[in-house]
Amino acid sequence: MSLSVGRTKLLTSLKDLRARWDRVRMKWDDPMSKEFQQQFLDPLEGKVRSGVSAMEHMYDIVLQARKDCQ
């Protein structure tokens, strides 16, 4: 799998998770759901975004290495 495909899958999965969580929150809206979101989902979103940024940086490095090796 290429870095760009992995990046796209990761972002799509995060978007899907957020959409599903929004649907769950319609029925589960209490202090525990808020705690779950704060402890797990919010940090996960930040980590995914950091990971995507790192993947983009790695992609740039791979492209430059390929160019340098030609």
PQR file of N, CA, C, O and H, with PARSE charges and radii, in Angstrom:
ATOM      1  N   MET A   1       0.849  -1.169   0.000 -0.4000 1.5000
ATOM      2  CA  MET A   1       0.000   0.000   0.000 -0.0000 2.0000
ATOM      3  C   MET A   1       0.898   1.237   0.000  0.5500 1.7000
ATOM      4  O   MET A   1       1.866   1.319   0.756 -0.5500 1.4000
ATOM      5  N   SER A   2       0.565   2.174  -0.843 -0.4000 1.5000
ATOM      6  CA  SER A   2       1.363   3.394  -0.914 -0.0000 2.0000
ATOM      7  C   SER A   2       1.020   4.319   0.256  0.5500 1.7000
ATOM      8  O   SER A   2      -0.010   4.166   0.912 -0.5500 1.4000
ATOM      9  H   SER A   2      -0.221   2.108  -1.458  0.4000 1.0000
ATOM     10  N   LEU A   3       1.896   5.263   0.492 -0.4000 1.5000
ATOM     11  CA  LEU A   3       1.647   6.222   1.571 -0.0000 2.0000
ATOM     12  C   LEU A   3       0.391   7.032   1.319  0.5500 1.7000
ATOM     13  O   LEU A   3      -0.356   7.319   2.254 -0.5500 1.4000
ATOM     14  H   LEU A   3       2.733   5.387  -0.041  0.4000 1.0000
ATOM     15  N   SER A   4       0.147   7.405   0.074 -0.4000 1.5000
ATOM     16  CA  SER A   4      -1.042   8.217  -0.214 -0.0000 2.0000
ATOM     17  C   SER A   4      -2.325   7.419  -0.012  0.5500 1.7000
ATOM     18  O   SER A   4      -3.328   7.965   0.448 -0.5500 1.4000
ATOM     19  H   SER A   4       0.754   7.172  -0.685  0.4000 1.0000
ATOM     20  N   VAL A   5      -2.302   6.129  -0.353 -0.4000 1.5000
ATOM     21  CA  VAL A   5      -3.478   5.280  -0.129 -0.0000 2.0000
ATOM     22  C   VAL A   5      -3.705   5.106   1.369  0.5500 1.7000
ATOM     23  O   VAL A   5      -4.839   5.196   1.839 -0.5500 1.4000
ATOM     24  H   VAL A   5      -1.488   5.686  -0.727  0.4000 1.0000
ATOM     25  N   GLY A   6      -2.640   4.859   2.114 -0.4000 1.5000
ATOM     26  CA  GLY A   6      -2.755   4.716   3.565 -0.0000 2.0000
ATOM     27  C   GLY A   6      -3.281   5.990   4.215  0.5500 1.7000
ATOM     28  O   GLY A   6      -4.112   5.935   5.122 -0.5500 1.4000
ATOM     29  H   GLY A   6      -1.718   4.786   1.732  0.4000 1.0000
ATOM     30  N   ARG A   7      -2.800   7.120   3.752 -0.4000 1.5000
ATOM     31  CA  ARG A   7      -3.249   8.417   4.273 -0.0000 2.0000
ATOM     32  C   ARG A   7      -4.738   8.600   4.027  0.5500 1.7000
ATOM     33  O   ARG A   7      -5.481   9.011   4.919 -0.5500 1.4000
ATOM     34  H   ARG A   7      -2.125   7.164   3.015  0.4000 1.0000
ATOM     35  N   THR A   8      -5.164   8.294   2.816 -0.4000 1.5000
ATOM     36  CA  THR A   8      -6.579   8.443   2.462 -0.0000 2.0000
ATOM     37  C   THR A   8      -7.453   7.512   3.290  0.5500 1.7000
ATOM     38  O   THR A   8      -8.508   7.919   3.775 -0.5500 1.4000
ATOM     39  H   THR A   8      -4.561   7.960   2.091  0.4000 1.0000
ATOM     40  N   LYS A   9      -7.019   6.262   3.455 -0.4000 1.5000
ATOM     41  CA  LYS A   9      -7.784   5.308   4.257 -0.0000 2.0000
ATOM     42  C   LYS A   9      -7.885   5.763   5.708  0.5500 1.7000
ATOM     43  O   LYS A   9      -8.940   5.644   6.329 -0.5500 1.4000
ATOM     44  H   LYS A   9      -6.161   5.932   3.060  0.4000 1.0000
ATOM     45  N   LEU A  10      -6.803   6.276   6.234 -0.4000 1.5000
ATOM     46  CA  LEU A  10      -6.794   6.742   7.611 -0.0000 2.0000
ATOM     47  C   LEU A  10      -7.761   7.913   7.805  0.5500 1.7000
ATOM     48  O   LEU A  10      -8.535   7.927   8.762 -0.5500 1.4000
ATOM     49  H   LEU A  10      -5.945   6.373   5.729  0.4000 1.0000
ATOM     50  N   LEU A  11      -7.717   8.886   6.909 -0.4000 1.5000
ATOM     51  CA  LEU A  11      -8.620  10.034   7.009 -0.0000 2.0000
ATOM     52  C   LEU A  11     -10.076   9.626   6.807  0.5500 1.7000
ATOM     53  O   LEU A  11     -10.965  10.142   7.484 -0.5500 1.4000
ATOM     54  H   LEU A  11      -7.088   8.875   6.132  0.4000 1.0000
ATOM     55  N   THR A  12     -10.321   8.708   5.884 -0.4000 1.5000
ATOM     56  CA  THR A  12     -11.684   8.221   5.656 -0.0000 2.0000
ATOM     57  C   THR A  12     -12.200   7.487   6.887  0.5500 1.7000
ATOM     58  O   THR A  12     -13.357   7.655   7.274 -0.5500 1.4000
ATOM     59  H   THR A  12      -9.599   8.289   5.334  0.4000 1.0000
ATOM     60  N   SER A  13     -11.358   6.686   7.493 -0.4000 1.5000
ATOM     61  CA  SER A  13     -11.754   5.953   8.701 -0.0000 2.0000
ATOM     62  C   SER A  13     -12.050   6.906   9.849  0.5500 1.7000
ATOM     63  O   SER A  13     -12.995   6.688  10.607 -0.5500 1.4000
ATOM     64  H   SER A  13     -10.419   6.550   7.179  0.4000 1.0000
ATOM     65  N   LEU A  14     -11.255   7.953   9.984 -0.4000 1.5000
ATOM     66  CA  LEU A  14     -11.508   8.938  11.039 -0.0000 2.0000
ATOM     67  C   LEU A  14     -12.839   9.639  10.801  0.5500 1.7000
ATOM     68  O   LEU A  14     -13.606   9.853  11.740 -0.5500 1.4000
ATOM     69  H   LEU A  14     -10.487   8.130   9.369  0.4000 1.0000
ATOM     70  N   LYS A  15     -13.114   9.995   9.562 -0.4000 1.5000
ATOM     71  CA  LYS A  15     -14.379  10.641   9.222 -0.0000 2.0000
ATOM     72  C   LYS A  15     -15.557   9.709   9.523  0.5500 1.7000
ATOM     73  O   LYS A  15     -16.579  10.140  10.056 -0.5500 1.4000
ATOM     74  H   LYS A  15     -12.492   9.822   8.799  0.4000 1.0000
ATOM     75  N   ASP A  16     -15.402   8.432   9.175 -0.4000 1.5000
ATOM     76  CA  ASP A  16     -16.446   7.439   9.439 -0.0000 2.0000
ATOM     77  C   ASP A  16     -16.659   7.262  10.941  0.5500 1.7000
ATOM     78  O   ASP A  16     -17.797   7.183  11.403 -0.5500 1.4000
ATOM     79  H   ASP A  16     -14.571   8.082   8.742  0.4000 1.0000
ATOM     80  N   LEU A  17     -15.575   7.200  11.698 -0.4000 1.5000
ATOM     81  CA  LEU A  17     -15.676   7.078  13.149 -0.0000 2.0000
ATOM     82  C   LEU A  17     -16.429   8.262  13.741  0.5500 1.7000
ATOM     83  O   LEU A  17     -17.299   8.082  14.594 -0.5500 1.4000
ATOM     84  H   LEU A  17     -14.650   7.264  11.323  0.4000 1.0000
ATOM     85  N   ARG A  18     -16.100   9.468  13.296 -0.4000 1.5000
ATOM     86  CA  ARG A  18     -16.787  10.669  13.798 -0.0000 2.0000
ATOM     87  C   ARG A  18     -18.277  10.633  13.463  0.5500 1.7000
ATOM     88  O   ARG A  18     -19.104  10.991  14.302 -0.5500 1.4000
ATOM     89  H   ARG A  18     -15.394   9.614  12.603  0.4000 1.0000
ATOM     90  N   ALA A  19     -18.629  10.209  12.256 -0.4000 1.5000
ATOM     91  CA  ALA A  19     -20.038  10.136  11.855 -0.0000 2.0000
ATOM     92  C   ALA A  19     -20.786   9.110  12.711  0.5500 1.7000
ATOM     93  O   ALA A  19     -21.911   9.351  13.149 -0.5500 1.4000
ATOM     94  H   ALA A  19     -17.957   9.918  11.575  0.4000 1.0000
ATOM     95  N   ARG A  20     -20.149   7.978  12.936 -0.4000 1.5000
ATOM     96  CA  ARG A  20     -20.785   6.944  13.777 -0.0000 2.0000
ATOM     97  C   ARG A  20     -20.915   7.415  15.222  0.5500 1.7000
ATOM     98  O   ARG A  20     -21.923   7.163  15.882 -0.5500 1.4000
ATOM     99  H   ARG A  20     -19.235   7.783  12.580  0.4000 1.0000
ATOM    100  N   TRP A  21     -19.889   8.095  15.696 -0.4000 1.5000
ATOM    101  CA  TRP A  21     -19.945   8.604  17.071 -0.0000 2.0000
ATOM    102  C   TRP A  21     -21.071   9.632  17.205  0.5500 1.7000
ATOM    103  O   TRP A  21     -21.772   9.647  18.216 -0.5500 1.4000
ATOM    104  H   TRP A  21     -19.071   8.300  15.160  0.4000 1.0000
ATOM    105  N   ASP A  22     -21.247  10.475  16.215 -0.4000 1.5000
ATOM    106  CA  ASP A  22     -22.341  11.450  16.257 -0.0000 2.0000
ATOM    107  C   ASP A  22     -23.694  10.757  16.342  0.5500 1.7000
ATOM    108  O   ASP A  22     -24.587  11.221  17.050 -0.5500 1.4000
ATOM    109  H   ASP A  22     -20.677  10.463  15.393  0.4000 1.0000
ATOM    110  N   ARG A  23     -23.849   9.647  15.621 -0.4000 1.5000
ATOM    111  CA  ARG A  23     -25.117   8.894  15.696 -0.0000 2.0000
ATOM    112  C   ARG A  23     -25.285   8.251  17.066  0.5500 1.7000
ATOM    113  O   ARG A  23     -26.386   8.241  17.617 -0.5500 1.4000
ATOM    114  H   ARG A  23     -23.124   9.270  15.045  0.4000 1.0000
ATOM    115  N   VAL A  24     -24.207   7.716  17.616 -0.4000 1.5000
ATOM    116  CA  VAL A  24     -24.285   7.101  18.944 -0.0000 2.0000
ATOM    117  C   VAL A  24     -24.652   8.143  19.990  0.5500 1.7000
ATOM    118  O   VAL A  24     -25.443   7.874  20.894 -0.5500 1.4000
ATOM    119  H   VAL A  24     -23.313   7.723  17.168  0.4000 1.0000
ATOM    120  N   ARG A  25     -24.077   9.329  19.865 -0.4000 1.5000
ATOM    121  CA  ARG A  25     -24.325  10.380  20.849 -0.0000 2.0000
ATOM    122  C   ARG A  25     -25.790  10.812  20.898  0.5500 1.7000
ATOM    123  O   ARG A  25     -26.232  11.368  21.903 -0.5500 1.4000
ATOM    124  H   ARG A  25     -23.434   9.547  19.130  0.4000 1.0000
ATOM    125  N   MET A  26     -26.542  10.567  19.837 -0.4000 1.5000
ATOM    126  CA  MET A  26     -27.972  10.890  19.859 -0.0000 2.0000
ATOM    127  C   MET A  26     -28.708  10.073  20.913  0.5500 1.7000
ATOM    128  O   MET A  26     -29.716  10.525  21.457 -0.5500 1.4000
ATOM    129  H   MET A  26     -26.182  10.115  19.020  0.4000 1.0000
ATOM    130  N   LYS A  27     -28.210   8.867  21.207 -0.4000 1.5000
ATOM    131  CA  LYS A  27     -28.865   8.000  22.191 -0.0000 2.0000
ATOM    132  C   LYS A  27     -28.076   7.883  23.486  0.5500 1.7000
ATOM    133  O   LYS A  27     -28.634   7.549  24.531 -0.5500 1.4000
ATOM    134  H   LYS A  27     -27.392   8.500  20.765  0.4000 1.0000
ATOM    135  N   TRP A  28     -26.786   8.157  23.418 -0.4000 1.5000
ATOM    136  CA  TRP A  28     -25.930   8.027  24.599 -0.0000 2.0000
ATOM    137  C   TRP A  28     -25.308   9.385  24.886  0.5500 1.7000
ATOM    138  O   TRP A  28     -24.197   9.685  24.448 -0.5500 1.4000
ATOM    139  H   TRP A  28     -26.333   8.428  22.569  0.4000 1.0000
ATOM    140  N   ASP A  29     -26.036  10.185  25.620 -0.4000 1.5000
ATOM    141  CA  ASP A  29     -25.581  11.540  25.921 -0.0000 2.0000
ATOM    142  C   ASP A  29     -25.647  11.760  27.424  0.5500 1.7000
ATOM    143  O   ASP A  29     -26.586  12.360  27.947 -0.5500 1.4000
ATOM    144  H   ASP A  29     -26.938   9.942  25.976  0.4000 1.0000
ATOM    145  N   ASP A  30     -24.631  11.262  28.094 -0.4000 1.5000
ATOM    146  CA  ASP A  30     -24.547  11.413  29.542 -0.0000 2.0000
ATOM    147  C   ASP A  30     -23.094  11.719  29.899  0.5500 1.7000
ATOM    148  O   ASP A  30     -22.243  11.801  29.013 -0.5500 1.4000
ATOM    149  H   ASP A  30     -23.869  10.774  27.669  0.4000 1.0000
ATOM    150  N   PRO A  31     -22.803  11.888  31.188 -0.5600 1.5000
ATOM    151  CA  PRO A  31     -21.415  12.198  31.569  0.2800 2.0000
ATOM    152  C   PRO A  31     -20.396  11.146  31.113  0.5500 1.7000
ATOM    153  O   PRO A  31     -19.258  11.489  30.792 -0.5500 1.4000
ATOM    154  N   MET A  32     -20.792   9.884  31.084 -0.4000 1.5000
ATOM    155  CA  MET A  32     -19.859   8.834  30.663 -0.0000 2.0000
ATOM    156  C   MET A  32     -19.524   8.952  29.173  0.5500 1.7000
ATOM    157  O   MET A  32     -18.387   8.704  28.769 -0.5500 1.4000
ATOM    158  H   MET A  32     -21.717   9.606  31.345  0.4000 1.0000
ATOM    159  N   SER A  33     -20.505   9.327  28.364 -0.4000 1.5000
ATOM    160  CA  SER A  33     -20.218   9.482  26.937 -0.0000 2.0000
ATOM    161  C   SER A  33     -19.277  10.661  26.712  0.5500 1.7000
ATOM    162  O   SER A  33     -18.394  10.606  25.856 -0.5500 1.4000
ATOM    163  H   SER A  33     -21.428   9.529  28.692  0.4000 1.0000
ATOM    164  N   LYS A  34     -19.469  11.710  27.472 -0.4000 1.5000
ATOM    165  CA  LYS A  34     -18.576  12.867  27.368 -0.0000 2.0000
ATOM    166  C   LYS A  34     -17.162  12.495  27.809  0.5500 1.7000
ATOM    167  O   LYS A  34     -16.182  12.908  27.188 -0.5500 1.4000
ATOM    168  H   LYS A  34     -20.187  11.755  28.167  0.4000 1.0000
ATOM    169  N   GLU A  35     -17.061  11.715  28.880 -0.4000 1.5000
ATOM    170  CA  GLU A  35     -15.751  11.263  29.355 -0.0000 2.0000
ATOM    171  C   GLU A  35     -15.080  10.356  28.318  0.5500 1.7000
ATOM    172  O   GLU A  35     -13.878  10.464  28.075 -0.5500 1.4000
ATOM    173  H   GLU A  35     -17.857  11.379  29.384  0.4000 1.0000
ATOM    174  N   PHE A  36     -15.870   9.459  27.709 -0.4000 1.5000
ATOM    175  CA  PHE A  36     -15.336   8.582  26.662 -0.0000 2.0000
ATOM    176  C   PHE A  36     -14.780   9.406  25.505  0.5500 1.7000
ATOM    177  O   PHE A  36     -13.691   9.134  24.998 -0.5500 1.4000
ATOM    178  H   PHE A  36     -16.846   9.371  27.907  0.4000 1.0000
ATOM    179  N   GLN A  37     -15.535  10.404  25.101 -0.4000 1.5000
ATOM    180  CA  GLN A  37     -15.073  11.252  24.007 -0.0000 2.0000
ATOM    181  C   GLN A  37     -13.792  11.983  24.380  0.5500 1.7000
ATOM    182  O   GLN A  37     -12.855  12.048  23.585 -0.5500 1.4000
ATOM    183  H   GLN A  37     -16.419  10.625  25.512  0.4000 1.0000
ATOM    184  N   GLN A  38     -13.750  12.534  25.588 -0.4000 1.5000
ATOM    185  CA  GLN A  38     -12.566  13.294  26.020 -0.0000 2.0000
ATOM    186  C   GLN A  38     -11.345  12.401  26.197  0.5500 1.7000
ATOM    187  O   GLN A  38     -10.230  12.798  25.859 -0.5500 1.4000
ATOM    188  H   GLN A  38     -14.511  12.482  26.234  0.4000 1.0000
ATOM    189  N   GLN A  39     -11.552  11.195  26.726 -0.4000 1.5000
ATOM    190  CA  GLN A  39     -10.417  10.322  27.006 -0.0000 2.0000
ATOM    191  C   GLN A  39      -9.907   9.565  25.782  0.5500 1.7000
ATOM    192  O   GLN A  39      -8.712   9.286  25.679 -0.5500 1.4000
ATOM    193  H   GLN A  39     -12.458  10.872  27.000  0.4000 1.0000
ATOM    194  N   PHE A  40     -10.798   9.233  24.861 -0.4000 1.5000
ATOM    195  CA  PHE A  40     -10.400   8.358  23.762 -0.0000 2.0000
ATOM    196  C   PHE A  40     -10.525   8.993  22.383  0.5500 1.7000
ATOM    197  O   PHE A  40      -9.567   8.986  21.609 -0.5500 1.4000
ATOM    198  H   PHE A  40     -11.768   9.459  24.944  0.4000 1.0000
ATOM    199  N   LEU A  41     -11.685   9.535  22.071 -0.4000 1.5000
ATOM    200  CA  LEU A  41     -11.902  10.001  20.700 -0.0000 2.0000
ATOM    201  C   LEU A  41     -11.164  11.295  20.379  0.5500 1.7000
ATOM    202  O   LEU A  41     -10.539  11.403  19.323 -0.5500 1.4000
ATOM    203  H   LEU A  41     -12.463   9.540  22.700  0.4000 1.0000
ATOM    204  N   ASP A  42     -11.226  12.264  21.259 -0.4000 1.5000
ATOM    205  CA  ASP A  42     -10.538  13.525  20.977 -0.0000 2.0000
ATOM    206  C   ASP A  42      -9.025  13.334  20.840  0.5500 1.7000
ATOM    207  O   ASP A  42      -8.432  13.853  19.894 -0.5500 1.4000
ATOM    208  H   ASP A  42     -11.734  12.177  22.117  0.4000 1.0000
ATOM    209  N   PRO A  43      -8.388  12.602  21.761 -0.5600 1.5000
ATOM    210  CA  PRO A  43      -6.942  12.363  21.579  0.2800 2.0000
ATOM    211  C   PRO A  43      -6.636  11.540  20.322  0.5500 1.7000
ATOM    212  O   PRO A  43      -5.621  11.768  19.664 -0.5500 1.4000
ATOM    213  N   LEU A  44      -7.502  10.593  19.993 -0.4000 1.5000
ATOM    214  CA  LEU A  44      -7.288   9.781  18.804 -0.0000 2.0000
ATOM    215  C   LEU A  44      -7.291  10.647  17.550  0.5500 1.7000
ATOM    216  O   LEU A  44      -6.463  10.460  16.659 -0.5500 1.4000
ATOM    217  H   LEU A  44      -8.327  10.408  20.528  0.4000 1.0000
ATOM    218  N   GLU A  45      -8.214  11.585  17.484 -0.4000 1.5000
ATOM    219  CA  GLU A  45      -8.274  12.459  16.320 -0.0000 2.0000
ATOM    220  C   GLU A  45      -6.982  13.251  16.159  0.5500 1.7000
ATOM    221  O   GLU A  45      -6.470  13.385  15.047 -0.5500 1.4000
ATOM    222  H   GLU A  45      -8.886  11.738  18.208  0.4000 1.0000
ATOM    223  N   GLY A  46      -6.452  13.773  17.260 -0.4000 1.5000
ATOM    224  CA  GLY A  46      -5.186  14.502  17.199 -0.0000 2.0000
ATOM    225  C   GLY A  46      -4.035  13.615  16.766  0.5500 1.7000
ATOM    226  O   GLY A  46      -3.173  14.036  15.994 -0.5500 1.4000
ATOM    227  H   GLY A  46      -6.868  13.663  18.163  0.4000 1.0000
ATOM    228  N   LYS A  47      -4.022  12.390  17.261 -0.4000 1.5000
ATOM    229  CA  LYS A  47      -2.952  11.458  16.900 -0.0000 2.0000
ATOM    230  C   LYS A  47      -3.048  11.058  15.434  0.5500 1.7000
ATOM    231  O   LYS A  47      -2.030  10.932  14.753 -0.5500 1.4000
ATOM    232  H   LYS A  47      -4.722  12.048  17.888  0.4000 1.0000
ATOM    233  N   VAL A  48      -4.263  10.860  14.949 -0.4000 1.5000
ATOM    234  CA  VAL A  48      -4.427  10.517  13.533 -0.0000 2.0000
ATOM    235  C   VAL A  48      -3.957  11.674  12.664  0.5500 1.7000
ATOM    236  O   VAL A  48      -3.252  11.462  11.678 -0.5500 1.4000
ATOM    237  H   VAL A  48      -5.090  10.963  15.501  0.4000 1.0000
ATOM    238  N   ARG A  49      -4.336  12.878  13.015 -0.4000 1.5000
ATOM    239  CA  ARG A  49      -3.917  14.047  12.229 -0.0000 2.0000
ATOM    240  C   ARG A  49      -2.388  14.199  12.252  0.5500 1.7000
ATOM    241  O   ARG A  49      -1.788  14.553  11.237 -0.5500 1.4000
ATOM    242  H   ARG A  49      -4.909  13.050  13.817  0.4000 1.0000
ATOM    243  N   SER A  50      -1.766  13.937  13.389 -0.4000 1.5000
ATOM    244  CA  SER A  50      -0.300  13.974  13.454 -0.0000 2.0000
ATOM    245  C   SER A  50       0.309  12.882  12.591  0.5500 1.7000
ATOM    246  O   SER A  50       1.311  13.100  11.909 -0.5500 1.4000
ATOM    247  H   SER A  50      -2.253  13.649  14.213  0.4000 1.0000
ATOM    248  N   GLY A  51      -0.304  11.708  12.626 -0.4000 1.5000
ATOM    249  CA  GLY A  51       0.177  10.607  11.805 -0.0000 2.0000
ATOM    250  C   GLY A  51       0.062  10.904  10.319  0.5500 1.7000
ATOM    251  O   GLY A  51       0.961  10.583   9.543 -0.5500 1.4000
ATOM    252  H   GLY A  51      -1.117  11.531  13.180  0.4000 1.0000
ATOM    253  N   VAL A  52      -1.039  11.515   9.929 -0.4000 1.5000
ATOM    254  CA  VAL A  52      -1.241  11.883   8.528 -0.0000 2.0000
ATOM    255  C   VAL A  52      -0.189  12.912   8.107  0.5500 1.7000
ATOM    256  O   VAL A  52       0.360  12.832   7.008 -0.5500 1.4000
ATOM    257  H   VAL A  52      -1.770  11.776  10.560  0.4000 1.0000
ATOM    258  N   SER A  53       0.081  13.856   8.969 -0.4000 1.5000
ATOM    259  CA  SER A  53       1.101  14.857   8.671 -0.0000 2.0000
ATOM    260  C   SER A  53       2.466  14.182   8.486  0.5500 1.7000
ATOM    261  O   SER A  53       3.212  14.532   7.572 -0.5500 1.4000
ATOM    262  H   SER A  53      -0.365  13.921   9.862  0.4000 1.0000
ATOM    263  N   ALA A  54       2.787  13.226   9.344 -0.4000 1.5000
ATOM    264  CA  ALA A  54       4.053  12.497   9.224 -0.0000 2.0000
ATOM    265  C   ALA A  54       4.089  11.688   7.931  0.5500 1.7000
ATOM    266  O   ALA A  54       5.132  11.603   7.282 -0.5500 1.4000
ATOM    267  H   ALA A  54       2.180  12.942  10.087  0.4000 1.0000
ATOM    268  N   MET A  55       2.969  11.098   7.555 -0.4000 1.5000
ATOM    269  CA  MET A  55       2.906  10.333   6.310 -0.0000 2.0000
ATOM    270  C   MET A  55       3.141  11.246   5.105  0.5500 1.7000
ATOM    271  O   MET A  55       3.827  10.867   4.156 -0.5500 1.4000
ATOM    272  H   MET A  55       2.121  11.167   8.081  0.4000 1.0000
ATOM    273  N   GLU A  56       2.575  12.434   5.152 -0.4000 1.5000
ATOM    274  CA  GLU A  56       2.787  13.389   4.060 -0.0000 2.0000
ATOM    275  C   GLU A  56       4.259  13.786   3.968  0.5500 1.7000
ATOM    276  O   GLU A  56       4.811  13.907   2.874 -0.5500 1.4000
ATOM    277  H   GLU A  56       2.019  12.742   5.923  0.4000 1.0000
ATOM    278  N   HIS A  57       4.879  13.984   5.108 -0.4000 1.5000
ATOM    279  CA  HIS A  57       6.307  14.322   5.134 -0.0000 2.0000
ATOM    280  C   HIS A  57       7.137  13.155   4.585  0.5500 1.7000
ATOM    281  O   HIS A  57       8.060  13.365   3.798 -0.5500 1.4000
ATOM    282  H   HIS A  57       4.430  13.885   5.996  0.4000 1.0000
ATOM    283  N   MET A  58       6.810  11.937   4.998 -0.4000 1.5000
ATOM    284  CA  MET A  58       7.516  10.763   4.496 -0.0000 2.0000
ATOM    285  C   MET A  58       7.332  10.627   2.984  0.5500 1.7000
ATOM    286  O   MET A  58       8.273  10.267   2.278 -0.5500 1.4000
ATOM    287  H   MET A  58       6.060  11.766   5.637  0.4000 1.0000
ATOM    288  N   TYR A  59       6.158  10.905   2.496 -0.4000 1.5000
ATOM    289  CA  TYR A  59       5.885  10.833   1.063 -0.0000 2.0000
ATOM    290  C   TYR A  59       6.796  11.796   0.300  0.5500 1.7000
ATOM    291  O   TYR A  59       7.361  11.444  -0.736 -0.5500 1.4000
ATOM    292  H   TYR A  59       5.393  11.197   3.071  0.4000 1.0000
ATOM    293  N   ASP A  60       6.926  13.006   0.825 -0.4000 1.5000
ATOM    294  CA  ASP A  60       7.819  13.989   0.199 -0.0000 2.0000
ATOM    295  C   ASP A  60       9.268  13.490   0.176  0.5500 1.7000
ATOM    296  O   ASP A  60       9.973  13.664  -0.818 -0.5500 1.4000
ATOM    297  H   ASP A  60       6.467  13.291   1.666  0.4000 1.0000
ATOM    298  N   ILE A  61       9.702  12.876   1.262 -0.4000 1.5000
ATOM    299  CA  ILE A  61      11.070  12.352   1.346 -0.0000 2.0000
ATOM    300  C   ILE A  61      11.277  11.218   0.353  0.5500 1.7000
ATOM    301  O   ILE A  61      12.315  11.154  -0.307 -0.5500 1.4000
ATOM    302  H   ILE A  61       9.129  12.735   2.070  0.4000 1.0000
ATOM    303  N   VAL A  62      10.300  10.324   0.240 -0.4000 1.5000
ATOM    304  CA  VAL A  62      10.404   9.212  -0.704 -0.0000 2.0000
ATOM    305  C   VAL A  62      10.471   9.742  -2.130  0.5500 1.7000
ATOM    306  O   VAL A  62      11.275   9.270  -2.934 -0.5500 1.4000
ATOM    307  H   VAL A  62       9.457  10.376   0.776  0.4000 1.0000
ATOM    308  N   LEU A  63       9.630  10.722  -2.445 -0.4000 1.5000
ATOM    309  CA  LEU A  63       9.675  11.308  -3.787 -0.0000 2.0000
ATOM    310  C   LEU A  63      11.045  11.928  -4.087  0.5500 1.7000
ATOM    311  O   LEU A  63      11.583  11.760  -5.181 -0.5500 1.4000
ATOM    312  H   LEU A  63       8.977  11.106  -1.792  0.4000 1.0000
ATOM    313  N   GLN A  64      11.596  12.636  -3.116 -0.4000 1.5000
ATOM    314  CA  GLN A  64      12.904  13.246  -3.313 -0.0000 2.0000
ATOM    315  C   GLN A  64      13.986  12.185  -3.475  0.5500 1.7000
ATOM    316  O   GLN A  64      14.885  12.340  -4.301 -0.5500 1.4000
ATOM    317  H   GLN A  64      11.159  12.772  -2.227  0.4000 1.0000
ATOM    318  N   ALA A  65      13.910  11.108  -2.695 -0.4000 1.5000
ATOM    319  CA  ALA A  65      14.894  10.029  -2.807 -0.0000 2.0000
ATOM    320  C   ALA A  65      14.811   9.363  -4.183  0.5500 1.7000
ATOM    321  O   ALA A  65      15.838   9.048  -4.784 -0.5500 1.4000
ATOM    322  H   ALA A  65      13.180  10.981  -2.024  0.4000 1.0000
ATOM    323  N   ARG A  66      13.611   9.154  -4.670 -0.4000 1.5000
ATOM    324  CA  ARG A  66      13.456   8.579  -6.006 -0.0000 2.0000
ATOM    325  C   ARG A  66      14.045   9.488  -7.058  0.5500 1.7000
ATOM    326  O   ARG A  66      14.711   9.030  -7.986 -0.5500 1.4000
ATOM    327  H   ARG A  66      12.777   9.410  -4.181  0.4000 1.0000
ATOM    328  N   LYS A  67      13.802  10.770  -6.913 -0.4000 1.5000
ATOM    329  CA  LYS A  67      14.323  11.745  -7.865 -0.0000 2.0000
ATOM    330  C   LYS A  67      15.856  11.757  -7.832  0.5500 1.7000
ATOM    331  O   LYS A  67      16.509  11.812  -8.874 -0.5500 1.4000
ATOM    332  H   LYS A  67      13.261  11.142  -6.158  0.4000 1.0000
ATOM    333  N   ASP A  68      16.413  11.706  -6.625 -0.4000 1.5000
ATOM    334  CA  ASP A  68      17.868  11.735  -6.460 -0.0000 2.0000
ATOM    335  C   ASP A  68      18.539  10.474  -7.014  0.5500 1.7000
ATOM    336  O   ASP A  68      19.698  10.512  -7.426 -0.5500 1.4000
ATOM    337  H   ASP A  68      15.883  11.661  -5.779  0.4000 1.0000
ATOM    338  N   CYS A  69      17.820   9.384  -7.020 -0.4000 1.5000
ATOM    339  CA  CYS A  69      18.403   8.108  -7.472 -0.0000 2.0000
ATOM    340  C   CYS A  69      18.269   7.877  -8.970  0.5500 1.7000
ATOM    341  O   CYS A  69      18.751   6.866  -9.480 -0.5500 1.4000
ATOM    342  H   CYS A  69      16.879   9.352  -6.684  0.4000 1.0000
ATOM    343  N   GLN A  70      17.649   8.759  -9.660 -0.4000 1.5000
ATOM    344  CA  GLN A  70      17.491   8.579 -11.115 -0.0000 2.0000
ATOM    345  C   GLN A  70      18.697   9.014 -11.874  0.5500 1.7000
ATOM    346  O   GLN A  70      18.719   8.926 -13.101 -0.5500 1.4000
ATOM    347  H   GLN A  70      17.258   9.581  -9.246  0.4000 1.0000
TER
END
